[in-house]
């Protein structure tokens, strides 16, 4: 069993899927050796020896209870170091000022790269046979909280800010929508959109027939009524 240490010593243990693929390759090569007409027997035997060596040296060891305790402690220590040196998801996407330097000093440095590789090995030792494709995905450790200013980000993106459910917020909601539920508000919105669609169709028909009233006739033009109706989407007094 290799010595576990807080000092990263990555080995590059194989994932469960990789081990299964190598075993399948081994079965294929062994089948080739049974072929009486094989001409490259020496090459096949060399490939088998290389495959056996890879499986033997890169399969995560089975840990004893004491070894699991040591590995679990190392996992926590490695994750703490790695998390402190990873940019957040937002910083990676938007590239604010200082992000490149922090990236190079952190996760792109040899020290953190080795820590990440060692963390992957420890994960495989602690979870033998786990087929989870994200078991050793370091993105799981990347924070969603940013520490750099986003006001001068290269890719600004869009921020959404929702009002907190305070008493003042609830009062403004009641003043605007009364006791209507969000579902009722959406239904009202749909009704308004249907009315607007009907008005637009009538306007198009009237324009095609040249029947829109002349200016100064005292009758409000359908197009003007359509604009007025379209501007009244507050829905506070709408009836479904």
PEBELMO-V643648 format. One line per field, one symbol per residue. ss: DSSP state (H for helix, E for strand, L for the rest). A space follows every 10 residues. Layout:
ss->???
This chain:
ss->LLLLLLLLLL LLLLLHHHHH HHHHHHHHHH HHHLLLLLLL HHHHHHHHHH HHHHHHHHLL LLLLHHHHHH HHHHHHHHHH HHHHLLLLHH HHHHLLLLHH HHHHHLLLLH HHHHHHHHHH HHHHHHLLLL LLLLLLLHHH HLLLLLLLLL LLLLLLLLLL LLLLLLHHHH HHHHHHHLLL LHHHHHHHHH HHHHHHHHHH HHHHHHHHHL LLLLLLLLLL LHHHHHHHHH HLLLLLLLLL
